[in-house]
């Protein structure tokens, strides 16, 4: 124990080992953050499942069955296949009315959307796909609209098809294009052009997406939600976002996507090519807490470095157990931040947690160092560290640059303060008490 107290070299090794060991609980804390985030997502999923999940609208799509003959040397068999036709024009006008729902400490953003869809189909000609006229089954043709979560449908759906009105039925006979949705069965004849229109009253959560099925697809959406994220493969051609909400407009051509206007058989590209808007919650406290926790090694290292420099430049000796307790205090910051941020806004949670830990370490440092000026140095450096980290969290785009500059300045300060230290003497064990800092005098 005497050698441990008098040999700074041995203490350097112990401090390094403690820093590495403390990384284990820091990784465990990151696992806790991930678990809490997963729990939040699970609760939101349960709420959304009952109300309506993220909605994706695909269509309308005209599907015409036809007979396909399989022949070999001995037999000939007919099977039913499907030809699919997309609209020439598709126009969507709608609004989203969002609301927050709570379960315990968790909140989910839900919405009710009112959508009006209209457009037209060019003359339908299965012959252009190489289908023989006698094989086409026009009497079995149908129009389908893909809706990803049928739970969200709040009213019956009626489609105006040319001059006639048809009531939609649930389910789709063919899943070549979409796996869930509604179907109408109007009269469809070859070479005829058709117009359509219908309204949707649809509940959902998180976001609303559309597939650009028209040769010209135009979508206009407005809402009083002020924090949208425009998602998918196409950005709005026009958008307005302010404190009162947003209004966005998309105009997509068939040349902008990777599927045709008509084809035979399955094509899952139609349902997977989407665009739209997500309704983001203003703050994701788990994401910010996780980003904070990733700086744990920097906080432990710089705090330990501060205390070691005090040892190095003075006659104080700090026991490894005291380093360990200070390290535990630094780690408790992240659990405090995580738990408090679940109840208050992240900025306030960060302030409360950082003030608590800075106060704890500062008071403990005064009892260890018995010197108000050295304790003031510890308080100042910890305040700078936590303040600097908060700035890094706000400057996400330049966080790496600012972090690199900060570490460079810290290293420059350490090199300046230790420029006259005799490191050979420090690394050598000594049985004699250390009575003065090991610094060479300038000649």
PyMOL commands that set and color helices and strands:
alter all, ss='L'
color gray80, all
select helices_A, chain A and resi 2-6+8-51+126-129+133-135+138-140+150-152+254-256+269-272+285-293+296-312+320-341+346-369+372-394+396-417+423-427
alter helices_A, ss='H'
color red, helices_A
select strands_A, chain A and resi 55-71+76-86+89-103+106-121+142-147+158-161+164-167+169-170+181-184+194-205+207-210+216-223+228-232+238-242+245-253+262-264+275-279
alter strands_A, ss='S'
color yellow, strands_A
deselect
rebuild
show_as cartoon
